[in-house]
């Protein structure tokens, strides 16, 4: 019989259960309920922030392609809710190029409802539309919603797969997030993202991606974790859907038994299930 429970309460129960079972074996460290819940929450926040950064980098790279190809008169763009994008050198043949995305020194209310300030710097090896193009991303006093972001992000366009769908490798190295309260936590990832729907439409809301790979990090409580996306059940993300539509994650938090999170089979809703020690729980995502 499935149980329906709020996600925060669920993780408390799951982690407590894990601690009770682990009492049968002596270990050098016990992760508290609060620490484990905090670890899960910080991973989710870090993944969301770096996904937003991918969107910003992707948009800037596409804009650079269009601008260099003559769609726009200048290599610089500015509006009330968009950063200034500068391309250097601004010519068709010289590579690599530096694409600077400058949000200013004060928070900018961006079109995606995020507030940003500081600079994202992208070094592009080629036109983004060309297979093999690599974008090396770094940050200068960059903040999103008053969280300071540091580290390096690499995006490599691998070209189309056998089905004709664009494939991207997305990596984060030495990622570090500092909260407005001064807490810090680390984050790294190595993902493969395939764009399976929405390539023809000009609207981003019908874009669909499937994602595989792994993430790892250390929480602000110094708790380490790893997260694996099941290759046979990748995440399915539609830009126009608030929740992940399907996919299975395996989360390992130090000495706790692996937690499996299943997002379902393609329906855009807030339902997911978690399995631990053979027990399955139905959860409602917020």
Buried (B, 14 or more C-beta within 10 A) or exposed (E): EEEEBEBEEBBBBBBEBBBEEBEEEEEEEEBEBEBBBBBBBBBEBBBEBBBBBBEBBBBBBEBBBBBBEEEBEEBBBEEEEBBBBBBEEBEEEEEBBBBBBBBEEEBBEBEEEBBBBBBBBBBBBBBBEEEEBBBBBBBEEBBBBEBBBBBBBBBBBBEBEEEEBBBBBBBBEEBBBBBEEEBBBBBBBBBBBBBBBBEEEEEEEBBBBBBBBBBBBBBBBEBBBBBBBBEEBBBBBBBEBEBBBBBBBBBBBBBBEEBBBBBBEEEBEBBBBBBBEEEEBEBEBE
